[in-house]
Structures are given as C-alpha cells and as structure tokens.
Amino acid sequence: MADHTWLIIITSAVFFILALGIITVICLLIYAIFEMRKAAAALNASLKGTEERLDPFISEAEQFLRSVRKVTDDVGAVTGAAHNIAEAGNDLAINLKALNSLVNSLSGGLSLKVFGLKAGAKAAINVFMNQLRERR
C-alpha cells in the first residue's frame, strides 16, 4: 500500500502540474488574443490615417490622368487633321500632274497651230507679194 500512495501522490502532482500548464497556456492564449485585437485596431487606425493622407494624392492622380487623356485625344485629333491635310496634298499633287500633262498637250498642240499659222501667214504674204509684182 505504501507503494501505491507514492504513485498516487506523484500522479496527483503530475496532474496538478499539467493542470497548471494547461491553465497557463489558456491564459497566454487569451492574452495573445487581446494583444492581436489591439494590434488589429492599431493597424486599422494606421490604415485609415494612411487612406486619409492618400486621398488628395489619389484625386490629383485622377485629374492628371483625365488631363493626359484629353491631351492624347487632342493629339489624336491633330494627327487626324494632319492625315486629312496629307490626303488633300496628295490629291492636289495628282491634280497638278493632270494639269501639267494637259498644259503640255495643249502647248504641243498650240505650238503646232502657231507653226502652222506662221507658215500660212508666210505663204499668204509670199502670194500677196508675187501678185503685187505681177501687177506692176
């Protein structure tokens, strides 16, 4: 019986130590939970303060992006206008080539007509002069 008493005392002491350890662990977990809640509240407050400080920068960035979009739209309009001007210049060049070929063909025809008129006038003057000589 004496052996069993020591065994019961040792077992009771081990259970008591285990119970104290479990209670200590539970107390530490409760403390950790409260500390995590405090840390979460502090983090939430920090994030809220950061958000309040970043709001002006975000709105300014949005305005900047809107102005950049307007500028790119204006650049798009200018490049569209430049494209239209280039097409008009191309059409003008085609029309000038057509006009040049027309003028060249007309000048060739006119020079032939002038040459013919000159030859006709010279022949008429020669005939007239010959008739005047014959009458005299």
MDAnalysis code that builds the backbone (N, CA, C; Angstrom):
import MDAnalysis as mda
import numpy as np

u = mda.Universe.empty(408, n_residues=136, atom_resindex=np.repeat(np.arange(136), 3), trajectory=True)
u.add_TopologyAttr("name", ["N", "CA", "C"] * 136)
u.add_TopologyAttr("resid", np.arange(1, 137))
u.add_TopologyAttr("resname", ["MET", "ALA", "ASP", "HIS", "THR", "TRP", "LEU", "ILE", "ILE", "ILE", "THR", "SER", "ALA", "VAL", "PHE", "PHE", "ILE", "LEU", "ALA", "LEU", "GLY", "ILE", "ILE", "THR", "VAL", "ILE", "CYS", "LEU", "LEU", "ILE", "TYR", "ALA", "ILE", "PHE", "GLU", "MET", "ARG", "LYS", "ALA", "ALA", "ALA", "ALA", "LEU", "ASN", "ALA", "SER", "LEU", "LYS", "GLY", "THR", "GLU", "GLU", "ARG", "LEU", "ASP", "PRO", "PHE", "ILE", "SER", "GLU", "ALA", "GLU", "GLN", "PHE", "LEU", "ARG", "SER", "VAL", "ARG", "LYS", "VAL", "THR", "ASP", "ASP", "VAL", "GLY", "ALA", "VAL", "THR", "GLY", "ALA", "ALA", "HIS", "ASN", "ILE", "ALA", "GLU", "ALA", "GLY", "ASN", "ASP", "LEU", "ALA", "ILE", "ASN", "LEU", "LYS", "ALA", "LEU", "ASN", "SER", "LEU", "VAL", "ASN", "SER", "LEU", "SER", "GLY", "GLY", "LEU", "SER", "LEU", "LYS", "VAL", "PHE", "GLY", "LEU", "LYS", "ALA", "GLY", "ALA", "LYS", "ALA", "ALA", "ILE", "ASN", "VAL", "PHE", "MET", "ASN", "GLN", "LEU", "ARG", "GLU", "ARG", "ARG"])
u.atoms.positions = np.array([
    [0.790, -1.181, 0.000],
    [0.000, 0.000, 0.000],
    [0.842, 1.259, 0.000],
    [1.968, 1.136, 0.566],
    [2.832, 2.292, 0.619],
    [3.310, 2.679, -0.764],
    [3.460, 1.659, -1.597],
    [3.912, 1.954, -2.950],
    [2.827, 2.688, -3.723],
    [1.608, 2.354, -3.462],
    [0.519, 2.977, -4.197],
    [0.313, 4.422, -3.754],
    [0.626, 4.745, -2.563],
    [0.453, 6.101, -2.086],
    [1.427, 7.038, -2.806],
    [2.637, 6.577, -2.929],
    [3.607, 7.422, -3.631],
    [3.210, 7.576, -5.096],
    [2.692, 6.514, -5.635],
    [2.252, 6.573, -7.032],
    [1.077, 7.533, -7.178],
    [0.174, 7.493, -6.230],
    [-0.969, 8.402, -6.265],
    [-0.502, 9.832, -6.045],
    [0.445, 10.044, -5.157],
    [0.962, 11.391, -4.894],
    [1.697, 11.899, -6.125],
    [2.516, 11.081, -6.735],
    [3.263, 11.508, -7.935],
    [2.296, 11.770, -9.091],
    [1.318, 10.874, -9.244],
    [0.327, 11.063, -10.307],
    [-0.464, 12.332, -10.063],
    [-0.845, 12.560, -8.802],
    [-1.591, 13.785, -8.481],
    [-0.733, 15.015, -8.725],
    [0.555, 14.951, -8.405],
    [1.457, 16.088, -8.637],
    [1.609, 16.336, -10.139],
    [1.726, 15.260, -10.924],
    [1.856, 15.416, -12.388],
    [0.584, 16.020, -12.954],
    [-0.586, 15.520, -12.501],
    [-1.840, 16.093, -12.987],
    [-1.983, 17.546, -12.571],
    [-1.512, 17.865, -11.347],
    [-1.561, 19.247, -10.878],
    [-0.660, 20.123, -11.750],
    [0.542, 19.643, -12.070],
    [1.469, 20.406, -12.928],
    [0.880, 20.544, -14.341],
    [0.297, 19.447, -14.833],
    [-0.352, 19.526, -16.154],
    [-1.509, 20.513, -16.134],
    [-2.303, 20.491, -15.071],
    [-3.425, 21.426, -14.962],
    [-2.913, 22.852, -14.900],
    [-1.838, 23.089, -14.138],
    [-1.249, 24.435, -14.093],
    [-0.708, 24.826, -15.474],
    [-0.081, 23.897, -16.190],
    [0.426, 24.180, -17.539],
    [-0.696, 24.506, -18.514],
    [-1.777, 23.722, -18.448],
    [-2.924, 23.976, -19.340],
    [-3.557, 25.318, -19.008],
    [-3.712, 25.614, -17.730],
    [-4.284, 26.914, -17.332],
    [-3.362, 28.041, -17.797],
    [-2.050, 27.851, -17.665],
    [-1.091, 28.873, -18.114],
    [-1.184, 29.071, -19.626],
    [-1.279, 27.972, -20.360],
    [-1.390, 28.071, -21.825],
    [-2.677, 28.777, -22.214],
    [-3.775, 28.438, -21.551],
    [-5.058, 29.099, -21.842],
    [-4.958, 30.587, -21.534],
    [-4.339, 30.951, -20.409],
    [-4.168, 32.378, -20.054],
    [-3.298, 33.091, -21.082],
    [-2.231, 32.416, -21.529],
    [-1.373, 33.018, -22.558],
    [-2.112, 33.193, -23.882],
    [-2.949, 32.215, -24.246],
    [-3.732, 32.341, -25.483],
    [-4.737, 33.489, -25.390],
    [-5.370, 33.633, -24.226],
    [-6.309, 34.744, -24.037],
    [-5.558, 36.067, -24.129],
    [-4.375, 36.152, -23.494],
    [-3.562, 37.370, -23.572],
    [-3.154, 37.656, -25.027],
    [-2.769, 36.602, -25.753],
    [-2.364, 36.775, -27.154],
    [-3.543, 37.257, -28.005],
    [-4.732, 36.728, -27.722],
    [-5.924, 37.168, -28.458],
    [-6.189, 38.648, -28.209],
    [-6.091, 39.084, -26.958],
    [-6.295, 40.508, -26.663],
    [-5.228, 41.374, -27.331],
    [-3.982, 40.913, -27.322],
    [-2.905, 41.668, -27.977],
    [-3.110, 41.722, -29.493],
    [-3.591, 40.625, -30.070],
    [-3.865, 40.630, -31.512],
    [-5.013, 41.585, -31.843],
    [-6.005, 41.665, -30.962],
    [-7.100, 42.624, -31.184],
    [-6.569, 44.059, -31.125],
    [-5.683, 44.332, -30.141],
    [-5.079, 45.668, -30.041],
    [-4.260, 45.972, -31.300],
    [-3.484, 44.989, -31.754],
    [-2.662, 45.193, -32.952],
    [-3.540, 45.416, -34.176],
    [-4.644, 44.673, -34.272],
    [-5.564, 44.853, -35.403],
    [-6.199, 46.240, -35.366],
    [-6.576, 46.696, -34.156],
    [-7.154, 48.038, -34.028],
    [-6.124, 49.102, -34.406],
    [-4.870, 48.923, -33.974],
    [-3.817, 49.889, -34.305],
    [-3.541, 49.875, -35.809],
    [-3.530, 48.686, -36.400],
    [-3.316, 48.583, -37.844],
    [-4.463, 49.232, -38.608],
    [-5.692, 49.024, -38.124],
    [-6.859, 49.639, -38.764],
    [-6.768, 51.157, -38.685],
    [-6.381, 51.682, -37.527],
    [-6.230, 53.134, -37.377],
    [-5.117, 53.650, -38.285],
    [-4.035, 52.919, -38.377],
    [-2.926, 53.328, -39.250],
    [-3.357, 53.335, -40.709],
    [-4.088, 52.305, -41.115],
    [-4.579, 52.255, -42.498],
    [-5.557, 53.386, -42.789],
    [-6.414, 53.693, -41.829],
    [-7.364, 54.790, -42.014],
    [-6.629, 56.119, -42.162],
    [-5.601, 56.339, -41.311],
    [-4.805, 57.574, -41.414],
    [-4.074, 57.646, -42.747],
    [-3.526, 56.523, -43.189],
    [-2.832, 56.489, -44.487],
    [-3.808, 56.778, -45.617],
    [-5.008, 56.208, -45.514],
    [-6.020, 56.455, -46.546],
    [-6.403, 57.932, -46.592],
    [-6.540, 58.552, -45.433],
    [-6.880, 59.971, -45.393],
    [-5.770, 60.829, -45.994],
    [-4.517, 60.424, -45.763],
    [-3.396, 61.184, -46.333],
    [-3.255, 60.943, -47.831],
    [-3.653, 59.753, -48.287],
    [-3.504, 59.424, -49.707],
    [-4.662, 59.914, -50.571],
    [-5.796, 60.229, -49.965],
    [-6.950, 60.687, -50.744],
    [-6.641, 61.892, -51.630],
    [-5.954, 62.947, -51.143],
    [-5.635, 64.071, -52.040],
    [-4.733, 63.648, -53.204],
    [-3.784, 62.765, -52.925],
    [-2.894, 62.315, -53.995],
    [-3.656, 61.494, -55.029],
    [-4.599, 60.687, -54.570],
    [-5.383, 59.867, -55.493],
    [-6.259, 60.752, -56.370],
    [-6.905, 61.744, -55.774],
    [-7.748, 62.635, -56.577],
    [-6.899, 63.444, -57.553],
    [-5.714, 63.863, -57.127],
    [-4.821, 64.597, -58.029],
    [-4.344, 63.695, -59.172],
    [-4.071, 62.435, -58.863],
    [-3.650, 61.494, -59.902],
    [-4.790, 61.253, -60.892],
    [-6.019, 61.176, -60.400],
    [-7.172, 61.017, -61.296],
    [-7.308, 62.219, -62.218],
    [-7.153, 63.425, -61.671],
    [-7.225, 64.628, -62.502],
    [-6.101, 64.641, -63.529],
    [-4.913, 64.216, -63.114],
    [-3.781, 64.156, -64.041],
    [-4.075, 63.178, -65.173],
    [-4.623, 62.026, -64.828],
    [-4.950, 61.039, -65.865],
    [-6.031, 61.559, -66.810],
    [-7.002, 62.297, -66.265],
    [-8.026, 62.893, -67.140],
    [-7.396, 63.901, -68.103],
    [-6.470, 64.718, -67.590],
    [-5.827, 65.708, -68.459],
    [-4.949, 65.016, -69.495],
    [-4.274, 63.937, -69.092],
    [-3.464, 63.181, -70.064],
    [-4.364, 62.586, -71.134],
    [-5.529, 62.084, -70.726],
    [-6.478, 61.532, -71.698],
    [-6.942, 62.619, -72.669],
    [-7.219, 63.835, -72.144],
    [-7.624, 64.924, -73.025],
    [-6.514, 65.274, -74.005],
    [-5.283, 65.299, -73.496],
    [-4.147, 65.621, -74.368],
    [-3.996, 64.566, -75.449],
    [-4.128, 63.289, -75.074],
    [-3.989, 62.241, -76.088],
    [-5.139, 62.307, -77.085],
    [-6.346, 62.666, -76.623],
    [-7.455, 62.845, -77.561],
    [-7.166, 63.999, -78.509],
    [-6.609, 65.110, -77.959],
    [-6.258, 66.248, -78.807],
    [-5.168, 65.872, -79.803],
    [-4.189, 65.099, -79.349],
    [-3.125, 64.655, -80.254],
    [-3.720, 63.772, -81.345],
    [-4.678, 62.921, -80.960],
    [-5.351, 62.081, -81.950],
    [-6.087, 62.925, -82.972],
    [-6.748, 63.992, -82.504],
    [-7.461, 64.877, -83.430],
    [-6.478, 65.587, -84.356],
    [-5.345, 66.039, -83.801],
    [-4.339, 66.732, -84.619],
    [-3.749, 65.784, -85.651],
    [-3.454, 64.559, -85.243],
    [-2.906, 63.609, -86.220],
    [-3.949, 63.266, -87.274],
    [-5.226, 63.228, -86.880],
    [-6.292, 63.015, -87.872],
    [-6.348, 64.171, -88.857],
    [-6.229, 65.394, -88.335],
    [-6.224, 66.565, -89.214],
    [-4.994, 66.551, -90.121],
    [-3.848, 66.173, -89.575],
    [-2.629, 66.089, -90.390],
    [-2.784, 65.024, -91.468],
    [-3.447, 63.933, -91.132],
    [-3.697, 62.878, -92.125],
    [-4.606, 63.420, -93.237],
    [-5.626, 64.170, -92.844],
    [-6.524, 64.768, -93.844],
    [-5.766, 65.753, -94.734],
    [-4.876, 66.550, -94.122],
    [-4.083, 67.507, -94.898],
    [-3.163, 66.763, -95.856],
    [-2.570, 65.675, -95.383],
    [-1.686, 64.888, -96.255],
    [-2.471, 64.294, -97.421],
    [-3.688, 63.815, -97.157],
    [-4.513, 63.290, -98.242],
    [-4.878, 64.392, -99.225],
    [-5.198, 65.582, -98.693],
    [-5.523, 66.706, -99.582],
    [-4.305, 67.097, -100.409],
    [-3.107, 67.081, -99.794],
    [-1.877, 67.379, -100.542],
    [-1.633, 66.342, -101.620],
    [-1.911, 65.084, -101.312],
    [-1.755, 64.024, -102.306],
    [-2.730, 64.240, -103.461],
    [-3.980, 64.563, -103.139],
    [-4.965, 64.848, -104.187],
    [-4.542, 66.055, -105.020],
    [-3.991, 67.088, -104.350],
    [-3.519, 68.274, -105.065],
    [-2.376, 67.920, -106.002],
    [-1.461, 67.062, -105.538],
    [-0.347, 66.651, -106.395],
    [-0.843, 65.885, -107.615],
    [-1.832, 65.015, -107.412],
    [-2.411, 64.275, -108.546],
    [-3.064, 65.237, -109.523],
    [-3.805, 66.218, -109.012],
    [-4.463, 67.204, -109.879],
    [-3.432, 68.053, -110.616],
    [-2.333, 68.429, -109.927],
    [-1.288, 69.217, -110.590],
    [-0.609, 68.416, -111.692],
    [-0.397, 67.114, -111.475],
    [0.180, 66.274, -112.521],
    [-0.746, 66.213, -113.729],
    [-2.054, 66.067, -113.452],
    [-3.019, 66.026, -114.551],
    [-3.031, 67.358, -115.287],
    [-2.997, 68.465, -114.552],
    [-2.974, 69.786, -115.170],
    [-1.705, 69.993, -115.981],
    [-0.575, 69.510, -115.459],
    [0.698, 69.633, -116.158],
    [0.667, 68.859, -117.469],
    [0.126, 67.647, -117.421],
    [0.050, 66.875, -118.671],
    [-0.908, 67.542, -119.654],
    [-2.004, 68.121, -119.149],
    [-2.936, 68.830, -120.019],
    [-2.279, 70.057, -120.640],
    [-1.536, 70.814, -119.828],
    [-0.840, 72.002, -120.343],
    [0.216, 71.590, -121.359],
    [0.931, 70.507, -121.067],
    [1.928, 70.030, -122.034],
    [1.287, 69.628, -123.351],
    [0.158, 68.935, -123.277],
    [-0.513, 68.542, -124.518],
    [-1.053, 69.774, -125.249],
    [-1.591, 70.736, -124.476],
    [-2.083, 71.960, -125.114],
    [-0.937, 72.764, -125.723],
    [0.188, 72.837, -125.006],
    [1.297, 73.623, -125.541],
    [1.849, 72.978, -126.801],
    [1.887, 71.634, -126.801],
    [2.322, 70.950, -128.028],
    [1.369, 71.232, -129.169],
    [0.067, 71.176, -128.881],
    [-0.937, 71.473, -129.921],
    [-0.886, 72.920, -130.339],
    [-0.700, 73.832, -129.362],
    [-0.642, 75.259, -129.694],
    [0.611, 75.584, -130.502],
    [1.733, 74.948, -130.133],
    [2.949, 75.243, -130.905],
    [2.790, 74.754, -132.339],
    [2.127, 73.627, -132.507],
    [1.864, 73.162, -133.879],
    [0.935, 74.133, -134.605],
    [-0.072, 74.625, -133.930],
    [-1.008, 75.569, -134.545],
    [-0.298, 76.880, -134.868],
    [0.538, 77.344, -133.928],
    [1.275, 78.593, -134.179],
    [2.227, 78.402, -135.348],
    [2.895, 77.245, -135.370],
    [3.799, 76.984, -136.501],
    [3.024, 76.947, -137.821],
    [1.854, 76.313, -137.763],
    [1.018, 76.267, -138.971],
    [0.526, 77.647, -139.358],
    [0.126, 78.439, -138.383],
    [-0.338, 79.791, -138.648],
    [0.783, 80.646, -139.212],
    [1.980, 80.469, -138.652],
    [3.133, 81.222, -139.137],
    [3.446, 80.839, -140.590],
    [3.419, 79.542, -140.836],
    [3.688, 79.080, -142.211],
    [2.603, 79.576, -143.158],
    [1.358, 79.547, -142.678],
    [0.246, 80.033, -143.520],
    [0.369, 81.517, -143.793],
    [0.742, 82.282, -142.752],
    [0.887, 83.723, -142.928],
    [2.044, 84.022, -143.881],
    [3.134, 83.278, -143.777],
    [4.281, 83.494, -144.656],
    [3.916, 83.169, -146.106],
    [3.182, 82.077, -146.253],
    [2.759, 81.707, -147.614],
    [1.806, 82.751, -148.174],
    [0.907, 83.274, -147.326],
    [-0.039, 84.284, -147.795],
    [0.701, 85.554, -148.182],
    [1.699, 85.924, -147.384],
    [2.467, 87.138, -147.706],
    [3.242, 86.937, -149.002],
    [3.818, 85.751, -149.192],
    [4.550, 85.473, -150.444],
    [3.620, 85.540, -151.648],
    [2.444, 84.960, -151.515],
    [1.472, 85.001, -152.613],
    [1.067, 86.444, -152.886],
    [0.812, 87.180, -151.812],
    [0.423, 88.580, -151.988],
    [1.529, 89.377, -152.658],
    [2.756, 89.137, -152.234],
    [3.892, 89.858, -152.843],
    [4.065, 89.476, -154.308],
    [3.894, 88.216, -154.620],
    [4.005, 87.762, -156.006],
    [2.906, 88.390, -156.862],
    [1.724, 88.514, -156.355],
    [0.635, 89.119, -157.112],
    [0.905, 90.607, -157.300],
    [1.465, 91.273, -156.321],
    [1.791, 92.674, -156.447],
    [2.886, 92.873, -157.507],
    [3.835, 92.016, -157.559],
    [4.904, 92.128, -158.549],
    [4.371, 91.888, -159.953],
    [3.455, 90.951, -160.051],
    [2.900, 90.660, -161.365],
    [2.036, 91.824, -161.878],
    [1.403, 92.514, -161.063],
    [0.559, 93.624, -161.477],
    [1.400, 94.810, -161.892],
    [2.472, 94.933, -161.402],
    [3.250, 96.074, -161.750],
    [3.868, 95.916, -163.045],
])
